[in-house]
Amino acid sequence: MAYKTILLCLNEIERVPQLIAAARQLGVKFNAHIAGLYVIPGVRMFPTDGYGAPMAVYEGAQTYFKDQLPKIREAFEHAMTEDKISFDLRVVNATQPIIATDVLDHCYSADLVVVSSGDRKADANIENDFVEQIVLAAGRPVLLLPFKGKTEINFDDVMLSWNNSRESARAAFDALAFMQRAKRTKIAIVDASQRGQMEGANIAETMDRNGVKCEIVNVVSTGSNVGETLLRTAHEQGSGLLILGAYGHTRLTEWVFGGATRHVLRHFNLPILMSH
């Protein structure tokens, strides 16, 4: 298994150097085609006071992304050409201000989607829940780069979060290409003993048959959020990539009570691969 068509979302302007660097790693590692995607959003329309009053138009985000396009194009095309990676750059002039909608249209035909988290307080040009929308609706594995911290992908040492659920199974097999190329793959199971189950043996055997040598790591949360426990364990184990299923509960439950997925999306500081 390998990723042959990788969609690279380039709208997180402050993280474009890190996104391109990741694309270079992935393109060379998997001999993949990199499809760069850059969406210029449509204008925003706001109602004004008064019956029959015309709508107010905000073109700020549209203008911002139009102005950034030349340098994004140059940086992306130069990097791909320099490494002799197959590529194309897709520039989409959207008819609506929501970037995620047009990104999703291109996700469905990709083997892997690469996006970066962002500092939404500093940049209102991208919707606040952009990453969540992509992870939930793409139907494809999504490789997320953190807004801060380590962004280089360590292919040698990866960690799979496993809780014997549909989501973790989807993530495990979506990430098989990473695990097959890793020197070390750890399967992290949080609080398995509290459920009275011996988890991980079956998936470890299946991974072994797929050429992945795994080590099961049982972790006790000691009252911490499961997401926090996973991030801490990945750091302690020296993992360069964390693989996990997204939203094991309903999205409303995670929103209200703060689930593992939501914590990871807010606080992750290393590359993570999510599937839903």
TATA-V312567 format. One record per residue. PHI is phi in whole degrees, -180 to 180 (NA if undefined). Layout:
BEGIN
phi->(PHI | PHI)
END
This chain:
BEGIN
phi->(NA | -154 | -94 | -103 | -126 | -115 | -90 | -111 | -86 | -106 | -80 | -82 | -57 | -66 | -111 | -58 | -58 | -70 | -64 | -66 | -61 | -64 | -63 | -64 | -58 | -68 | -62 | -72 | -62 | -105 | 50 | -103 | -88 | -102 | -100 | -75 | -125 | -134 | -105 | -97 | -70 | -76 | -73 | -97 | -114 | -126 | -71 | -111 | -70 | 101 | -66 | 79 | -71 | -68 | -72 | -83 | -115 | -115 | -109 | -59 | -66 | -61 | -64 | -58 | -72 | -64 | -67 | -81 | -56 | -57 | -73 | -66 | -60 | -62 | -64 | -66 | -65 | -63 | -65 | -66 | -66 | -62 | -94 | 56 | -96 | -65 | -157 | -148 | -116 | -105 | -106 | -110 | -93 | -74 | -96 | -132 | -79 | -87 | -67 | -57 | -59 | -75 | -62 | -60 | -58 | -92 | -64 | -64 | -105 | -110 | -78 | -149 | -115 | -117 | -135 | -116 | -70 | -149 | -90 | -66 | -69 | -91 | -135 | -94 | -79 | -120 | -59 | -59 | -103 | -55 | -62 | -61 | -60 | -68 | -61 | -73 | -113 | -67 | 71 | -131 | -64 | -119 | -93 | -105 | -100 | -73 | -72 | -135 | 87 | -71 | -117 | -68 | -85 | -93 | -75 | -80 | -136 | -125 | -130 | -105 | -84 | -128 | -136 | 57 | -121 | -57 | -66 | -71 | -66 | -60 | -64 | -59 | -80 | -68 | -100 | -57 | -62 | -68 | -68 | -67 | -98 | -81 | -81 | -138 | -125 | -108 | -104 | -92 | -122 | -95 | 58 | -64 | -65 | -68 | -94 | 68 | -123 | -99 | -89 | 101 | -64 | -66 | -69 | -63 | -64 | -64 | -63 | -60 | -68 | -95 | 84 | -111 | -89 | -117 | -124 | -84 | -118 | -86 | -123 | -103 | -75 | 49 | 88 | -79 | -60 | -59 | -62 | -62 | -63 | -65 | -64 | -64 | -66 | -60 | -66 | -66 | -86 | 73 | -75 | -101 | -151 | -108 | -113 | -155 | -80 | -101 | 59 | -69 | -107 | -66 | -63 | -62 | -60 | -64 | -65 | -75 | -100 | 75 | -87 | -61 | -62 | -64 | -64 | -62 | -64 | -84 | -126 | -68 | -130 | -146 | -59 | -132 | -112 | -120 | -133 | -133)
END
